[in-house]
Amino acid sequence: MRPFSFFNTVRLPYYIYVYGFDFTAKSAGIRALHYLCHALNEVGAEAYLIGCTKESEFLRTPLLRGGDVLRHKKANKTPIVVYPEVTRGNPLNVPFVVRWLLNKAGALGGDAFFSDSEMLFAYTQDYVPEGASIPLLTVPSVNGEIFNNLNNQYDTNRQGSCFYAHKYLLSGGNLTEHVTGAVSLCQDVDLSPSEIAAVLRRSEVLYCYEPSAIIKEALLCGCPIIVIPSTFLDENLSYPIAGPGIASTLDPDEINVAKETVGLATESNNQFIHHCKQHVNNFIPKTQLVFNDR
């Protein structure tokens, strides 16, 4: 990388490809793309969203405009484009590509294999292909300003339960007797993030049929998780859903442990955010050095 100059920009800009993916709280993958753009700008990089029309009102996620592209061309700055794994090929036909695996390659569409010229990063170790060595790039997918258990008047007197089974139901699965009378938090229910948090802050448990960001949302709201076993769950897990506040079976003793340990989730999340900051800070020099040298 060229030495720093006060009068010139040596860093390449980032274009985060979110084609058709306006910001929505209902998709962890879409949130991650928008949050990455925000995080890069917050730590001093230059990042834009490309391919959407709606951005968050609270994030630093500018939409890429013609003037930005022209300015980069005049400055001879070839952008680094970040594609999610669901995007096939290289639709922008750019030379510098980062492929971000927000799920297993090919699981939700997109290619199963990628060009050797691309830099690969994975959101979690779960999405790294067996035998591969891919660095992690993780950003928080849960807004702790909304999902938390602070000053919760219901915390010592929680009542009722809720459940999440969106992809499980779409795959043809059937709800079990455990969720009779429980509040649905599936994506077909029109609830805002704040309304979902309100349900989680007063519920005794969340029954969960699939891996989802709502697990962390519930834990941060002080709501324990009971994982409902199924073949769908087995087929979509690389690692068990486990940890403080989580009962990975229906065993009563394990459920009691989940209720007793759910408070540890907030401390764990604080550590997670620290690791995310390290990932983003490591991502910038890795990509800048590799692509600037090409």
N, C-alpha and C positions, 0 to 999 in steps of 0.2 A: 504494500500500500504506500502511496506517495506521502511524503511528510506533510504535516499540518501547515496550512496557509490561512492567514486571517482573511484574505481576499478571495479565496476560491473554496468551493466545496469539494472535498475529496471523497466523501461517502456517496455511494449510489443510492438512489431512492428506491423504496419498496412499493410495489403495487399489489395489494391483497385482492385476489380474484374472488369475488362473491357474486358471480353472475346469477341474477334472479333471486338472490338471498338478501332481501331487505332485513334489517334488524328485527328480530323477534325473540321474546323471552322463552318461547316454547321449544326451541331447538338448541341444545348445548353446542352442536357443531357450528351453527351459524353464529351463536354468541362468541365462540372461541375465535372465529375469523375477525369479527369486529373488535373483540378485546385485544387481539394481537396488534391490530392497527393502532389502537389506543396506546397500548403498552410501548410500542416502538417510538411513537411520538413523545411519550412521557419521558423516555430515557435519552432523548436527544437525536433520534434518527428522523428521517423524513419518510412518512408512510401515507398511502392513500388507499381508499376503497375503489375498486373498479367493477362495474357491472350491476350496481344496484341504484335505487332512486331514493331510498329512505335510510337515514342514519339515526343513531341514537341522539337524543337531545342532551345527554350528559357525558358523552365520550369525545375524545379528540380523534375523530374518524372522518377527516375531510374526504369528500367525493372527488375523484380525479376529474379534472376539467381540461379542455383543450389547451388552455393557457399553460397549465402545468406541464403537459406533454411537450409543448413547443419550447418552453424554458429548458427542460431537461435535454432536448435535442440540441439546442444552441450551446449548452454547456458541455455537450458531448458526454452526457451521463446516461448510460444504458441502464434501464431499471431492472431490479431483481423482482421477478413476479412470483408470488406465493400462490400455488394452486392447492386446493384440498384434494384428497384422494378420489373424490367422486367426479372430478373433472377429467374428461378423456383427453389425452394428448396435450398439445400445447396450442390452444386456440388463438392466442395472441401472437404466436410465431416469434417469440423472443428468445435470445440466446441464453439468458441467465434465468434458470428455473429452480425454484425450491418446491418440492412436493411435500406437503404436510399431511401425514396419515392421522386423520381424526377418527378413523375406524380401521378395521382390517381391509387391506387392499382388495377391491372388488366386491366387498360385502354389501354395499349400498349402491352399486353401480360404479362406473369408472373402470379403469384398467387394473388388471391384476399384477402387471409388471410395468416398470417405468424405464425410461431411457437412462443409459449410463451417464449422460451429460447432466442429469438432474442431481441436485443435492436433496437427500431424503432426511426428513425429521419425523418423529412420531410423537403423538400427544402423550401416550403412556407406553410402558413396556408391553402392555397387552396387544398393541397393534404392530409390534415389530415381528416380521416374519421369522419363523423358526430357523435358527442358524445364522441369521443376519445380525449385523452390528450397526445400529442406527442411533444417532444421538437423539435425545429427547428435547422437545420444545413444548413446554406446558405453561398455560396461562390459567388463572382462576376462571372457572365457568359459573360460579355462584356469587351473586352480589350480597356480600355480608352486611351491607347497609339495610337490606330488606330482610334477608333470612338470618335471624339471630334470636336469641332467647333473653335479650336484655329487658329488664323491668317487665317481665311477663307475669301478669296477675293470675294467669291460669296454670302456671307451672306446677303448683303444689296441689292442684285439683283438676287434673286433666280428665276429660270424659270423651267417650266415643273413639272411633277409629276412621281412618281413610285408606285409600288404596291407589296404586298406580299400576296400569297394565296395558299401556297403549299399544306397543308393538306386539305384545303377547296376544292381545285380542285380534289385531289385524292379521296375525298368522293363523287364526282359527282356534285359538285357545279359549277355554271356558273358565269363567270365574268359579272359585271354590266357595264352600259354605262359610269360610272365615270372614268374608267381606259382606255378608248379609247385613244391611243397614248401615254400611260404611259409606263415607263421602268419597265420590270419585274425583280424582285429580288428574284424570287422563286428558289428553290434548283436545278432545272433542268438547270438553267442558269449558265454557267461556269465563275464565277467571284470570284476573290480572296477577302478576307476581305478588303484590301486596295481599291480595285476597287469598292466594295459595298459602302464603306465610301465615296469615291469620288462622287458617284451618290447622296448619301444622303446629302452631304455638299452643293450641288448645286440645289437640288429639293425644290419646294415650299411646297409639302406635300407628305406623304406616305399614300396611301390607304391600309388599313390592314383588312383582312377577318378573322383573327384568332389570338388567343393569341400566341405570339412568342417573342423570345429574340430580334428580329429585331426592336421591338418597342423601347426598350431602346437604341439600336444602333442608331436609327434615331433621337431620342430626344437628345442624346449626340452630334449628328452632327448638331443640330439646326433645324432639319426638323420636323414640326408638323405632328401629326397622325390624320387621319380621319378613324374611325372604320366603316366598312360597315356591317350593321345589317343583320342577317340571322338566320335560325333555327340551322345551324351548329354551329354558334357562341354561341347561347343560350345553346345548349347541351354540350358545352365544356368549359363553364365558371362557376366558383363558385362565383366569384365576378366580377363586371363590370370592363372593361378596362377604367380607368379614371385617371385624375390627370393633373398637369400642362403640357401644350403642346399637350393634347389629346382631340379631339372632339369625344365623344362617340355616337353622332348622326350626321345626315347630316344637322342639323340646321345651317344656315349661321352665326347667332350670336355666336353659340358655336364654330364654326370653327375660327371665328375672335379671340375669347378668346384664343383658342389653339395657334394661331400664336403669340399672344401677350405674352403668358406665357411660351413658349417653353424654354426660357433661364433659367428658374428655375430648369430645369431637372438636370443640372450639379451639382448644390448645393445639390439637393436631392440625387444624386448618391454618392456624397462625404459622406453624412450621412449614406447611405446604406453600403458603404464599411466599415465604422467604425463598424456597427452592424455585418457585416460578420466576422470581426476580433474577435469580442466578441463570436460569435457562435463557431468558430474554437477553440478558447482558452477555451471555456466551454466544448467542445466535448471531449478534451483529458482527463481531470480529471474524467469526468463522465464514460467514457469507461474503463479507466485504473483502477479506483477504483472498478467498478462492476466486471470486469473480473479477476482482480488479487485476488479478494476475493472468487472466485468460486473454 
